[in-house]
Amino acid sequence: MREFMLLMHDDTLSPSDDSAWEAYFSALRASGVFDGGSSIGGGQAVRKTNPAGPVSLHINGFIRLRADSESAAMKWVESNPVFLAGGTVEVRELLRD
């Protein structure tokens, strides 16, 4: 089983409501793919040498899930409240060493 992150951007065209999120998380949990997630607040970027680039303010949440393939993980984007509200959701695989 592979691991993926869904990264939600703050570029929705309309606000998503709490009931949509409750239904989405219930479906994720019931399927057994859900492995955590959270909203993301402000922060800072640091770098050992030279000034760091800016914090990526457009990413405001993540969901971690397990799926057999990227296409299986992508299916969870179709019902994601950010996606349904016209926003961007990135799907990234978590690579293991």
ZIDA-V492077 format. One record per residue. N is the residue number from 1. BURIAL is 1 if it has 9 or more other C-alpha atoms within 8 Angstrom, else 0. Layout:
n->{N & N}
burial->{BURIAL & BURIAL}
This chain:
n->{1 & 2 & 3 & 4 & 5 & 6 & 7 & 8 & 9 & 10 & 11 & 12 & 13 & 14 & 15 & 16 & 17 & 18 & 19 & 20 & 21 & 22 & 23 & 24 & 25 & 26 & 27 & 28 & 29 & 30 & 31 & 32 & 33 & 34 & 35 & 36 & 37 & 38 & 39 & 40 & 41 & 42 & 43 & 44 & 45 & 46 & 47 & 48 & 49 & 50 & 51 & 52 & 53 & 54 & 55 & 56 & 57 & 58 & 59 & 60 & 61 & 62 & 63 & 64 & 65 & 66 & 67 & 68 & 69 & 70 & 71 & 72 & 73 & 74 & 75 & 76 & 77 & 78 & 79 & 80 & 81 & 82 & 83 & 84 & 85 & 86 & 87 & 88 & 89 & 90 & 91 & 92 & 93 & 94 & 95 & 96 & 97}
burial->{0 & 1 & 1 & 1 & 1 & 1 & 1 & 1 & 1 & 1 & 0 & 1 & 0 & 0 & 0 & 1 & 0 & 0 & 0 & 1 & 1 & 0 & 0 & 1 & 1 & 0 & 0 & 1 & 1 & 0 & 0 & 0 & 1 & 1 & 0 & 0 & 0 & 0 & 0 & 0 & 0 & 0 & 0 & 0 & 0 & 0 & 0 & 0 & 0 & 0 & 0 & 0 & 0 & 0 & 0 & 0 & 0 & 0 & 1 & 1 & 1 & 1 & 1 & 1 & 1 & 1 & 1 & 0 & 0 & 1 & 0 & 1 & 1 & 1 & 0 & 0 & 1 & 0 & 1 & 1 & 1 & 1 & 1 & 1 & 1 & 1 & 1 & 1 & 1 & 0 & 1 & 0 & 1 & 0 & 0 & 0 & 0}
